[in-house]
């Protein structure tokens, strides 16, 4: 049963975070945009930007999930394919003017035609890649 409950709760939390960010800041929870702004935008603030706090929250949440829910999780892949995959995902996010979180969660929720098309392309690409690799 936990196979279905944990992803369901995760999905609810992601949706809640996206809604709260839209209500509180008027911003879309697209991780690629948040990440690029946190790393590359110049800021006059002396403290942490909301983007940096968001990223820190993602890292803490992932760490807590790893510790509490799946402490025996191990990755059986070498580092180089992970680096290449990360760079390809980053390039795809720039090319697609957004990432799966921005288009798939927030864009579809706003009934954006561009986001619906982008999400269909993401999914089709993932299905084809998974089929070819396995």
C-alpha positions as CSV (number, residue, x, y, z in Angstrom):
1,X,0.0,0.0,0.0
2,X,2.8,2.4,0.8
3,X,3.9,2.1,-2.9
4,X,0.9,4.2,-3.8
5,X,0.6,6.4,-0.7
6,X,4.1,7.9,-0.7
7,X,3.9,9.1,-4.3
8,X,0.4,10.4,-3.6
9,X,1.5,12.4,-0.6
10,X,4.5,13.7,-2.6
11,X,2.3,14.8,-5.4
12,X,0.0,16.6,-2.9
13,X,2.9,18.4,-1.3
14,X,4.3,19.5,-4.7
15,X,0.9,20.8,-5.8
16,X,0.5,22.6,-2.4
17,X,4.0,24.2,-2.8
18,X,3.2,25.3,-6.3
19,X,-0.1,26.9,-5.2
20,X,1.5,28.6,-2.2
21,X,4.3,30.0,-4.3
22,X,1.7,31.4,-6.8
23,X,-0.4,32.9,-4.0
24,X,2.5,34.3,-2.0
25,X,4.8,35.5,-4.7
26,X,2.8,35.4,-7.9
27,X,5.5,33.1,-9.3
28,X,5.4,29.7,-11.1
29,X,7.3,26.9,-9.4
30,X,9.5,26.0,-12.3
31,X,12.6,24.6,-10.9
32,X,14.9,25.5,-13.8
33,X,13.9,29.2,-13.6
34,X,14.2,29.3,-9.9
35,X,17.6,27.6,-10.0
36,X,19.0,29.8,-12.7
37,X,17.8,32.9,-11.0
38,X,19.3,31.8,-7.7
39,X,22.7,31.1,-9.2
40,X,23.0,33.8,-11.9
41,X,20.9,36.8,-11.0
42,X,22.5,39.7,-9.3
43,X,20.9,40.6,-6.0
44,X,21.2,43.7,-3.8
45,X,19.7,41.8,-0.8
46,X,22.1,40.9,2.0
47,X,20.1,37.8,2.9
48,X,19.0,34.7,1.0
49,X,16.7,35.2,-1.9
50,X,13.4,33.2,-1.9
51,X,14.8,31.2,-4.8
52,X,17.8,30.1,-2.7
53,X,15.5,29.2,0.2
54,X,13.3,27.2,-2.2
55,X,16.4,25.2,-3.5
56,X,17.6,24.6,0.1
57,X,14.1,23.3,0.9
58,X,14.3,20.9,-2.0
59,X,17.6,19.6,-0.9
60,X,16.5,19.2,2.7
61,X,13.2,17.5,1.6
62,X,15.2,15.1,-0.6
63,X,17.6,14.3,2.2
64,X,14.8,13.7,4.7
65,X,13.0,11.4,2.2
66,X,16.3,9.5,1.7
67,X,16.9,9.2,5.5
68,X,13.3,8.5,6.6
69,X,11.5,6.7,3.8
70,X,14.3,4.9,1.8
71,X,17.4,4.6,4.0
72,X,18.7,1.6,2.0
73,X,18.4,3.3,-1.4
74,X,21.6,2.9,-3.5
75,X,22.5,4.2,-7.0
76,X,24.2,1.7,-9.3
77,X,25.4,4.1,-11.9
78,X,28.7,5.8,-12.3
79,X,29.1,9.5,-11.9
80,X,29.8,10.5,-15.5
81,X,26.4,9.4,-17.0
82,X,24.7,11.3,-14.2
83,X,26.7,14.4,-15.1
84,X,25.9,14.1,-18.8
85,X,22.2,13.4,-18.0
86,X,22.1,16.5,-15.8
87,X,23.6,18.7,-18.5
88,X,21.2,17.3,-21.1
89,X,18.2,18.0,-18.8
90,X,19.5,21.6,-18.2
91,X,19.9,22.1,-22.0
92,X,16.5,20.8,-22.6
93,X,15.0,23.1,-20.0
94,X,16.6,26.1,-21.7
95,X,15.5,24.8,-25.1
96,X,11.9,24.2,-24.0
97,X,11.7,27.5,-22.1
98,X,11.0,25.6,-18.9
99,X,11.1,22.3,-17.1
100,X,8.7,19.6,-16.2
101,X,7.7,21.3,-13.0
102,X,7.0,24.6,-14.6
103,X,5.1,23.2,-17.6
104,X,3.8,19.9,-16.2
105,X,2.5,21.1,-12.9
106,X,1.9,24.8,-13.1
107,X,1.4,25.2,-16.8
108,X,-1.2,22.5,-17.2
109,X,-2.9,23.7,-14.0
110,X,-3.3,27.1,-15.8
111,X,-4.5,25.3,-19.0
112,X,-1.5,26.7,-21.0
113,X,-1.5,25.2,-24.5
114,X,2.2,25.6,-24.7
115,X,2.7,23.8,-21.4
116,X,0.4,21.0,-22.5
117,X,2.4,20.5,-25.7
118,X,5.7,20.7,-23.8
119,X,4.6,18.1,-21.3
120,X,3.4,15.7,-24.0
121,X,6.8,16.1,-25.6
122,X,8.5,15.4,-22.2
123,X,6.5,12.3,-21.7
124,X,6.9,11.0,-25.2
125,X,10.7,11.5,-25.0
126,X,10.8,9.7,-21.6
127,X,8.8,6.8,-22.9
128,X,10.9,6.4,-26.0
129,X,14.2,6.7,-24.0
130,X,13.1,4.2,-21.4
131,X,12.0,1.8,-24.1
132,X,15.3,2.1,-26.0
133,X,17.5,1.8,-22.9
134,X,15.6,-1.1,-21.3
